[in-house]
Amino acid sequence: MGKTAIISIFLIGLLTSSTYGQAKKNKAATKESYKSIQSRSSVNEVSRLLREANDEKIVNPSDALDKVQEALGMSLAQQDAFGEGKSYVLLGEINEGIQEWKLALENYSRAYQKLSTANPGSVEYRRSLQGLGTMNLKLGSFDDALKYFQESLTLNLSSAERSDRILDVSEVYFQMGNYDQALKILDEIPVRKMVDTRVENQRAKIEARKNNFDRSQELYRNSINAVKSSKEVEPQQTQALNDTKENIAQTLNDKKQYDNEISIRQQAVDFNLETKNAAEVAKDKVAIGKAFENKGDNASALKETEEGARIADTINNTKEQTRAYLALAKLYEKNNRTRDALATYRKYSDAVERYDKENEARLIEKSELIKKQKDIEELSSVVSIGQRDETIVSNQRLIIYGLLGVIAIIGTTSFFIYKNARASKIANQLLALKSLRSQMNPHFIFNALNSVNHFIATQDERAANQFLTEFSQLMRLVLENSQEDFIPLQKEQEILSLYLKLEHYRFRDKFDYEIDLDNRINTESLEVPPMLIQPYLENAVWHGLRYKDSKGKLLLRISLQDQNLVAEVIDNGIGRKKSAELKTANQKKHFSMGLKNIGERLSILNKVYKTKYLVSVEDPGEGTGTEVKIYMPLRSRMN
């Protein structure tokens, strides 16, 4: 028994010394990092870094994040809860600036927890409460938003701060639809000699919702006049006026008060022309054109919309160009100006492509900022490891417990690193998926426009007009839904039905078609990837049926099989082998790129959503057509 105890003690001692020595080597870099942070830590340095980060958070969020990371590391090293809280407030404000509401809410919550005990009387504590209220409002959590705004009102606030929080409470009631309470709470704001434009704006949009349109416009005019009379117009004032205008105008539009809508938008146009806000002028011009169209005044509608498009072109604003071109193309089409409509649809397609590229660049930049913030979150683990290592060195009796703690922290850190890497990978895959969908839209639109050219070339203007009307419906559906990873099956069926109708319209002497939908399928509750089935229908028509000597048949069957939604595209065309013999080199290249695009989309969908989309292509017999089966795992629509 004695020998056994001695051997056990010897083995434990050997294991402890060996493990401890190895752990010291493995954590040398972490210690260096922690000691480096600790050596340059000071309250003054933290304050300087946070002051500079606050100045840069809007114009240069990336540099601001670097400074916040440094300040947070120093605060953690000094166990300075106030410094930590201030750092988290800034992180929340940076997140809010890039419209990452949930991430902002997390950081405001961390700040609130730190500051509520460290310094509840500080400006930063009040900012954390404001941030929590605003983010909950953005996310639709009205009760939580009210709770935090009302808690702010219990603090020792300045007159301006109290007015701001009362306005916030009013906005919560407004978004809840409680307009009487939203208006009533504004009476608690002290009356000033000068017109308070913020209060006037809030009252104006509330009165509009209460159908007091004259009063609403009067209040809005008061705000504009007050801003004009000020020595210098602040950007925040301009933005607030435009936000209020948009809210009131939308309310008027919903209630078919088109004259009032035109009036308030024209006031905004005059104001924005003075302040040189051309983008807002272009937007309002297009909206005024739509209001005239709703009134039946197509001439005025065309005039206003054309002006909006010209202004958008002048400032090269792709967002406003897409809005203006689409509205203008529809008006040309409505007024039987087919060639003008066609040219404008082309401009619209180009603008959409440019806007998507710009948006993709913004998404990449945003993804980098989010990734950098994940690195900041790991900083607390790094500092914790350093502090734990110091404890281990100073107290040898806690070596074993220290090692277990380090292992746990390293495991946690590894988990977060893996999680972040996976999140980054998924983000990149989603960007790639969006890019692949964007590649399909211009090609799809180009093919359809060729069909319009065909009708115009054959001097069949009536057919061209009819085709263009239905084509514009199809294009709107495609462009609206192609930005989503999944859309309701009902929408996809609508797109496919309209597409087949248009193709049959052109090649009606070449094939007939049938759509067979399993009556067990609820098309509103199931989702599918957009534009996944259409390329196979296109291949069947363009590469199989149109070369057939006799009239062919195309069948689209959608059915339930086990846990899959199965789309079958069956044609009795000339078959893949004969089609390949007839193709030019350019057609073969395009066909292979199209299939490669679909293959890459399926691969990314399977990786990101951990599912199994499959496509099988069969030839029943040489020269007898092609059968394509697309297996899509059942996916319920998320409400």
C-alpha positions in Angstrom: 0.0 0.0 0.0 2.9 2.4 0.9 4.7 1.6 -2.3 1.6 2.3 -4.4 1.1 5.7 -2.7 4.8 6.7 -3.3 4.6 5.6 -7.0 1.3 7.6 -7.4 2.8 10.8 -5.9 5.9 10.4 -8.1 3.8 10.1 -11.3 1.7 13.1 -10.4 4.7 15.2 -9.7 6.3 14.1 -13.0 3.2 14.9 -14.9 2.7 18.2 -13.3 6.3 19.5 -13.9 6.2 18.2 -17.5 2.8 19.7 -18.3 3.7 23.0 -16.6 7.0 23.3 -18.5 5.3 22.7 -21.8 2.4 25.1 -21.0 5.0 27.8 -20.2 6.5 27.5 -23.7 3.2 27.3 -25.5 1.8 30.5 -23.7 5.0 32.6 -24.1 3.5 34.6 -26.9 0.3 35.3 -25.0 2.2 36.4 -21.9 4.3 38.8 -24.1 1.1 40.2 -25.6 -0.5 40.7 -22.2 2.6 42.2 -20.6 3.0 44.5 -23.6 -0.6 45.8 -23.1 -0.1 46.0 -19.3 3.2 48.0 -19.6 1.7 50.8 -21.7 -1.7 50.9 -19.9 -2.8 54.1 -18.2 -6.1 55.8 -17.6 -5.0 58.9 -19.6 -3.9 56.7 -22.6 -7.3 54.9 -22.6 -9.1 58.3 -22.5 -7.0 59.6 -25.4 -7.6 56.5 -27.5 -11.4 56.6 -26.9 -11.5 60.3 -27.7 -9.8 59.8 -31.0 -12.0 56.8 -31.8 -15.1 58.8 -31.1 -13.9 61.5 -33.6 -13.3 58.8 -36.3 -16.2 56.4 -35.7 -18.2 57.8 -38.7 -15.6 58.8 -41.2 -13.1 56.0 -40.5 -14.7 53.2 -38.6 -11.8 50.8 -39.3 -9.2 53.0 -37.5 -11.7 53.7 -34.8 -12.1 50.0 -34.1 -8.3 49.7 -33.8 -8.2 52.4 -31.2 -11.1 50.9 -29.3 -9.4 47.5 -29.3 -6.2 49.0 -27.8 -8.3 51.0 -25.2 -10.3 47.9 -24.2 -7.2 45.8 -23.8 -5.7 48.4 -21.5 -8.9 48.7 -19.5 -9.1 44.9 -19.1 -5.4 44.7 -18.1 -6.0 47.4 -15.4 -9.4 45.8 -14.4 -10.9 49.2 -15.2 -14.7 48.6 -15.5 -15.3 52.2 -16.4 -12.8 52.1 -19.3 -14.4 48.8 -20.4 -17.9 50.3 -20.3 -16.8 53.4 -22.4 -15.1 51.1 -24.9 -18.3 49.0 -25.3 -20.4 52.2 -25.8 -18.2 53.2 -28.7 -18.3 49.7 -30.2 -22.1 49.9 -30.0 -22.1 53.3 -31.8 -19.8 52.0 -34.5 -22.1 48.9 -35.0 -25.1 51.3 -35.2 -23.3 53.3 -37.9 -23.0 50.3 -40.1 -26.6 49.2 -39.3 -25.6 46.0 -37.4 -28.4 46.4 -34.9 -28.1 43.1 -33.1 -24.3 43.5 -32.7 -24.8 47.1 -31.5 -27.4 45.8 -28.9 -24.9 43.3 -27.5 -22.2 45.9 -27.0 -24.6 48.5 -25.5 -25.7 45.7 -23.1 -22.1 45.0 -22.1 -21.6 48.8 -21.6 -24.8 49.0 -19.5 -23.7 46.1 -17.2 -20.3 47.7 -16.6 -21.4 51.3 -16.2 -24.4 50.6 -14.0 -22.0 49.7 -11.2 -18.8 51.5 -12.2 -20.3 55.0 -13.0 -24.1 55.3 -13.3 -23.9 59.1 -13.3 -21.6 59.3 -16.4 -22.4 60.5 -19.9 -21.4 57.1 -21.2 -24.1 55.4 -19.0 -26.7 57.7 -20.5 -25.4 56.9 -24.0 -25.7 53.2 -23.3 -29.3 53.6 -22.2 -30.0 55.6 -25.3 -28.3 53.0 -27.5 -30.3 50.1 -25.9 -33.6 52.0 -26.4 -32.8 52.9 -30.1 -31.6 49.4 -31.0 -34.6 47.7 -29.4 -36.8 50.1 -31.4 -34.9 49.2 -34.6 -35.5 45.5 -33.9 -39.2 46.0 -33.1 -38.9 45.3 -29.3 -41.1 48.2 -28.3 -41.6 47.3 -24.6 -37.8 47.0 -24.1 -37.3 50.3 -26.0 -39.8 52.1 -23.8 -38.2 50.6 -20.6 -34.7 52.0 -21.4 -35.9 55.4 -22.7 -38.1 55.8 -19.6 -35.2 54.8 -17.4 -33.1 57.5 -19.0 -35.8 60.0 -18.0 -35.3 59.2 -14.3 -31.6 60.4 -14.6 -30.3 63.9 -14.1 -30.5 65.1 -17.7 -30.0 68.5 -19.3 -33.0 70.2 -20.9 -31.9 69.2 -24.4 -31.2 65.5 -23.3 -34.7 65.3 -21.7 -36.3 66.6 -24.8 -34.4 64.0 -26.9 -35.6 61.2 -24.7 -39.2 62.4 -24.7 -39.0 62.5 -28.5 -37.6 58.9 -28.4 -40.6 57.8 -26.3 -43.0 59.5 -28.7 -41.3 57.6 -31.6 -41.9 54.3 -29.8 -45.6 55.0 -29.4 -45.7 56.2 -33.0 -44.3 53.0 -34.3 -46.6 51.0 -32.1 -49.5 52.8 -33.7 -50.5 54.6 -30.5 -50.7 58.1 -32.1 -52.7 59.8 -29.3 -50.1 58.8 -26.7 -47.2 59.7 -29.1 -48.7 63.2 -29.4 -49.6 63.6 -25.8 -46.0 62.9 -24.5 -44.7 65.7 -26.6 -46.5 68.2 -24.4 -43.9 67.4 -21.7 -41.2 69.1 -23.7 -40.7 72.7 -22.5 -41.9 75.3 -25.0 -39.1 77.4 -26.5 -39.1 80.8 -28.1 -37.6 79.4 -31.3 -39.4 76.7 -33.2 -38.0 73.3 -32.2 -37.8 71.5 -35.6 -37.5 68.1 -34.1 -40.8 68.5 -32.2 -42.5 70.0 -35.3 -41.3 67.1 -37.4 -42.6 64.5 -34.9 -46.0 66.3 -34.6 -46.2 66.6 -38.4 -45.9 62.9 -39.1 -48.2 62.0 -36.2 -50.9 64.4 -37.5 -50.6 62.8 -41.0 -51.3 59.4 -39.5 -54.4 60.8 -37.7 -55.6 62.2 -41.1 -55.1 65.8 -40.1 -53.3 66.5 -43.4 -53.6 70.3 -43.4 -52.2 70.5 -39.9 -49.4 68.1 -40.8 -48.3 70.2 -43.8 -48.4 73.3 -41.7 -46.1 71.8 -39.1 -43.8 70.6 -41.8 -43.6 74.1 -43.4 -42.8 75.5 -40.0 -39.8 73.1 -39.7 -38.6 74.1 -43.2 -38.9 77.8 -42.5 -37.1 77.4 -39.1 -34.2 75.5 -40.7 -34.0 78.1 -43.5 -33.9 81.0 -41.0 -31.0 79.5 -39.1 -27.5 80.8 -39.8 -26.1 77.4 -40.9 -28.1 74.3 -42.0 -26.8 71.2 -40.2 -26.8 67.9 -42.1 -28.8 66.3 -39.3 -31.5 68.9 -39.7 -31.7 68.2 -43.5 -31.8 64.5 -42.9 -34.5 64.8 -40.3 -36.6 67.0 -42.6 -36.3 64.5 -45.4 -37.1 61.5 -43.1 -40.2 63.4 -41.9 -41.2 64.3 -45.5 -40.9 60.7 -46.6 -43.0 59.4 -43.7 -45.8 62.0 -44.3 -45.7 61.5 -48.1 -46.0 57.8 -47.8 -49.0 58.2 -45.5 -50.6 60.5 -48.0 -49.9 58.1 -50.8 -51.4 55.2 -48.9 -54.5 57.2 -48.4 -54.6 58.3 -52.1 -54.1 62.0 -51.1 -52.0 62.5 -54.3 -52.4 66.3 -54.4 -51.2 66.7 -50.8 -48.4 64.2 -51.5 -47.3 66.3 -54.5 -47.5 69.5 -52.5 -45.3 68.2 -49.6 -42.7 66.6 -52.0 -42.5 69.9 -54.0 -41.8 71.8 -50.8 -39.0 69.3 -50.1 -37.7 69.7 -53.7 -37.5 73.5 -53.2 -35.7 73.1 -49.9 -33.2 70.4 -51.2 -32.4 72.5 -54.3 -31.3 75.3 -51.9 -29.2 72.9 -49.8 -27.8 71.2 -53.0 -29.1 67.7 -52.0 -29.5 66.5 -55.6 -30.1 62.8 -54.7 -33.1 63.7 -52.6 -34.5 65.9 -55.4 -34.2 63.1 -57.9 -36.0 60.7 -55.5 -38.8 63.2 -55.0 -39.2 64.0 -58.7 -39.7 60.3 -59.4 -42.2 60.1 -56.5 -44.1 63.2 -57.8 -44.2 61.6 -61.2 -45.8 58.4 -59.7 -48.4 60.6 -57.9 -49.3 62.3 -61.2 -49.6 58.9 -62.8 -51.9 57.8 -60.1 -54.0 60.9 -60.8 -54.1 60.0 -64.5 -52.0 62.9 -65.6 -49.4 61.0 -67.7 -47.9 64.1 -69.3 -47.0 65.6 -66.0 -45.8 62.2 -64.8 -43.5 61.9 -67.7 -42.1 65.4 -67.2 -41.3 64.9 -63.5 -39.9 61.4 -64.0 -37.6 62.5 -66.9 -36.3 65.4 -64.7 -35.6 62.9 -61.9 -33.7 60.6 -64.2 -31.7 63.5 -65.6 -30.7 64.7 -62.1 -29.8 61.1 -61.1 -27.6 60.9 -64.2 -25.9 64.2 -63.4 -24.8 63.0 -60.0 -24.2 59.4 -61.2 -26.2 58.1 -58.2 -26.9 54.4 -59.2 -29.6 53.9 -56.5 -31.7 56.8 -57.7 -30.9 55.9 -61.4 -32.4 52.4 -60.9 -35.5 54.0 -59.3 -35.9 56.6 -62.0 -35.2 54.4 -65.0 -37.7 51.7 -63.9 -40.4 54.3 -63.3 -39.6 56.1 -66.6 -39.6 52.8 -68.7 -43.0 51.9 -67.3 -44.4 55.3 -68.2 -43.0 55.1 -71.8 -44.5 51.6 -72.1 -47.9 52.9 -70.8 -47.8 55.7 -73.4 -46.9 53.3 -76.3 -43.4 54.7 -76.7 -42.0 51.2 -77.2 -38.5 52.1 -78.4 -38.0 54.6 -75.6 -39.2 52.0 -73.1 -36.8 49.4 -74.5 -33.8 51.8 -74.3 -34.7 52.9 -70.8 -35.1 49.3 -69.6 -31.5 48.7 -70.9 -30.3 51.7 -68.9 -32.2 50.3 -65.9 -30.5 46.9 -66.3 -27.0 48.6 -66.5 -27.8 50.7 -63.4 -28.9 47.7 -61.4 -25.7 45.9 -62.3 -23.6 48.9 -61.2 -25.6 49.3 -58.0 -25.1 45.6 -57.2 -21.4 45.9 -57.6 -21.3 49.0 -55.4 -23.4 47.2 -52.8 -21.2 44.1 -52.9 -18.1 46.3 -52.2 -20.0 47.8 -49.2 -20.9 44.4 -48.0 -17.2 43.3 -48.2 -16.1 46.4 -46.2 -18.8 45.7 -43.7 -17.8 42.1 -43.4 -14.2 43.2 -42.7 -15.4 45.5 -39.9 -17.4 42.7 -38.3 -14.4 40.4 -38.5 -12.3 43.0 -36.8 -14.8 43.3 -34.0 -14.7 39.5 -33.5 -10.9 40.0 -32.9 -11.7 42.6 -30.3 -14.0 40.1 -28.5 -11.1 37.6 -28.4 -9.0 40.2 -26.7 -10.7 39.6 -23.3 -9.6 36.0 -23.5 -6.0 37.0 -24.3 -5.8 39.3 -21.3 -7.5 36.8 -19.1 -4.9 34.2 -20.1 -2.1 36.7 -19.2 -3.6 37.5 -15.8 -4.1 33.8 -15.1 -0.5 33.1 -16.0 0.7 35.7 -13.5 -1.3 34.0 -10.8 0.2 30.6 -11.7 3.8 32.0 -11.5 3.1 33.7 -8.1 1.4 30.7 -6.6 2.9 27.3 -7.4 0.3 25.4 -5.3 -2.3 26.3 -7.9 -0.4 25.0 -10.9 -2.7 22.1 -11.7 -5.9 24.3 -11.4 -4.1 27.0 -13.4 -3.3 24.5 -16.2 -6.9 23.3 -16.3 -8.1 26.9 -16.5 -5.7 27.7 -19.3 -6.8 24.6 -21.2 -10.4 25.7 -20.8 -9.6 29.2 -22.0 -7.6 27.9 -24.9 -10.5 25.6 -25.8 -12.9 28.5 -25.6 -10.6 30.7 -27.7 -10.2 27.9 -30.3 -13.9 27.5 -30.4 -14.4 31.2 -31.1 -11.6 31.3 -33.7 -13.3 28.3 -35.4 -16.7 29.9 -35.1 -15.3 33.2 -36.6 -13.5 31.4 -39.4 -16.7 29.5 -40.2 -18.8 32.7 -40.1 -16.3 34.4 -42.4 -16.3 31.5 -44.8 -20.1 31.4 -44.9 -20.2 35.2 -45.5 -17.8 34.8 -48.4 -19.9 31.9 -49.8 -23.0 34.0 -49.6 -21.2 36.8 -51.4 -20.2 34.3 -54.1 -23.8 33.1 -54.3 -25.1 36.6 -54.7 -22.4 37.2 -57.4 -23.5 34.1 -59.3 -27.1 35.2 -59.2 -26.1 38.7 -60.4 -24.3 37.1 -63.4 -27.5 35.3 -64.4 -29.7 38.4 -64.4 -28.0 40.4 -67.2 -27.9 37.3 -69.4 -31.5 36.5 -68.7 -32.5 40.1 -69.5 -30.4 40.2 -72.6 -32.1 37.1 -74.1 -35.5 38.5 -73.4 -34.6 41.8 -75.0 -33.5 39.9 -78.1 -37.0 38.5 -78.3 -38.4 42.1 -78.3 -35.9 43.0 -81.0 -37.2 40.1 -83.0 -40.8 41.4 -82.9 -39.6 44.9 -83.8 -37.5 43.6 -86.7 -40.4 41.7 -88.1 -42.5 45.0 -87.8 -44.9 43.3 -85.5 -45.2 46.3 -83.1 -48.4 45.1 -81.5 -46.7 41.8 -80.6 -43.7 43.8 -79.4 -45.9 45.9 -77.2 -47.7 42.9 -75.7 -44.4 41.0 -75.2 -42.8 44.1 -73.6 -45.6 44.5 -71.2 -45.4 41.0 -70.0 -41.6 41.1 -70.1 -41.5 44.1 -67.8 -43.7 42.2 -65.3 -41.3 39.2 -65.6 -38.2 41.4 -65.2 -39.6 43.1 -62.2 -40.3 39.8 -60.5 -36.9 38.5 -61.4 -35.0 41.5 -60.1 -37.1 41.8 -57.0 -36.6 38.2 -56.0 -33.1 37.4 -57.2 -31.6 39.3 -54.3 -32.9 36.6 -51.9 -31.4 33.2 -51.2 -34.9 31.7 -51.1 -38.3 32.8 -52.2 -41.8 31.3 -51.8 -42.6 28.6 -54.4 -45.6 30.6 -55.3 -43.3 33.5 -56.5 -41.0 31.0 -58.4 -44.1 29.4 -60.1 -45.3 32.9 -61.1 -41.9 33.7 -62.7 -41.6 30.3 -64.5 -45.2 30.5 -65.8 -44.6 34.0 -67.2 -41.3 33.0 -68.7 -42.8 30.0 -70.5 -45.7 32.1 -71.7 -43.2 34.6 -73.3 -41.0 31.8 -74.9 -44.1 30.1 -76.3 -45.3 33.5 -77.6 -42.2 33.7 -79.8 -41.8 30.0 -80.7 -45.5 29.0 -80.6 -45.0 27.0 -83.9 -42.2 25.0 -82.2 -43.7 23.7 -79.0 -46.6 23.6 -76.5 -46.0 23.5 -72.8 -47.7 22.2 -69.7 -47.1 23.0 -66.0 -48.2 20.1 -63.6 -48.1 21.1 -59.9 -48.8 18.4 -57.3 -52.0 19.4 -55.5 -50.5 18.4 -52.2 -48.0 21.2 -52.4 -48.7 24.5 -50.4 -46.8 27.0 -52.7 -47.1 29.8 -50.1 -45.4 27.8 -47.2 -42.4 26.3 -49.1 -39.3 28.2 -50.3 -36.9 27.4 -53.2 -33.8 29.1 -54.5 -34.7 31.7 -57.2 -33.8 31.2 -60.9 -32.7 27.6 -60.3 -35.3 25.9 -62.6 -35.5 28.6 -65.3 -32.1 27.8 -67.0 -33.2 24.2 -67.7 -36.4 25.5 -69.2 -34.4 27.9 -71.4 -32.1 25.0 -72.5 -35.0 22.9 -73.3 -36.5 25.6 -75.6 -33.4 27.1 -77.1 -31.3 24.0 -77.5 -33.8 21.2 -77.9 -37.3 22.2 -79.1 -36.6 25.1 -81.5 -34.5 22.8 -83.7 -37.2 20.1 -83.9 -38.8 19.7 -87.3 -42.2 19.0 -85.9 -44.0 20.7 -83.0 -42.7 19.6 -79.6 -43.9 19.3 -76.1 -42.4 20.8 -72.9 -43.5 19.6 -69.5 -42.7 21.2 -66.1 -43.8 18.9 -63.3 -43.3 19.9 -59.6 -44.1 17.1 -57.1 -43.3 15.8 -53.6 -41.0 12.8 -53.2 -40.1 11.8 -49.7 -38.5 14.9 -48.1 -37.8 16.6 -51.5 -39.5 18.9 -53.8 -38.8 17.6 -57.3 -38.9 19.8 -60.4 -38.9 17.8 -63.7 -38.2 19.5 -67.0 -39.1 17.1 -69.8 -39.0 17.8 -73.5 -39.1 15.8 -76.7 -36.7 17.9 -78.6 -33.6 16.8 -80.6 -31.6 15.7 -77.5 -28.3 16.9 -76.1 -26.1 15.0 -78.6 -27.8 16.5 -81.7 -28.0 19.9 -80.1 -24.2 19.9 -79.4 -23.5 19.1 -83.0 -25.6 22.2 -84.1 -24.1 24.7 -81.7 -21.4 27.2 -82.6 -18.2 27.5 -80.5 -19.6 30.5 -78.7 -22.9 28.8 -77.9 -21.0 25.8 -76.4 -18.9 28.1 -74.3 -22.0 29.9 -73.0 -23.9 26.7 -72.4 -21.0 25.2 -70.3 -20.6 28.5 -68.3 -24.4 28.4 -67.6 -24.2 24.9 -66.3 -21.1 25.7 -64.3 -22.9 28.7 -62.7 -25.8 26.4 -61.6 -23.3 23.8 -60.3 -21.5 26.4 -58.3 -24.7 27.8 -56.9 -25.9 24.3 -55.8 -22.5 23.6 -54.3 -22.6 26.8 -52.2 -26.2 26.2 -51.1 -25.3 22.7 -50.0 -22.3 24.0 -48.0 -23.9 27.0 -46.4 -27.3 25.5 -45.5 -25.9 21.9 -44.9 -28.4 20.4 -47.3 -28.4 18.3 -50.5 -29.6 19.9 -53.7 -29.2 17.5 -56.7 -29.7 17.7 -60.5 -29.9 14.7 -62.8 -30.0 14.9 -66.6 -31.0 11.9 -68.7 -31.6 11.2 -72.4 -34.5 8.7 -72.8 -33.2 7.8 -76.3 -31.1 9.3 -79.0 -32.8 12.3 -80.5 -35.9 11.9 -78.3 -35.4 14.8 -75.9 -34.1 15.4 -72.4 -35.3 14.8 -68.9 -34.0 17.0 -66.1 -34.8 16.3 -62.4 -33.9 18.9 -59.7 -34.1 17.6 -56.2 -34.7 20.4 -53.6 -35.0 19.5 -49.9 -38.2 20.7 -48.4 -37.8 24.2 -46.8 -40.6 25.9 -44.9 -41.0 29.6 -45.3 -39.6 31.7 -42.4 -42.1 34.4 -41.2 
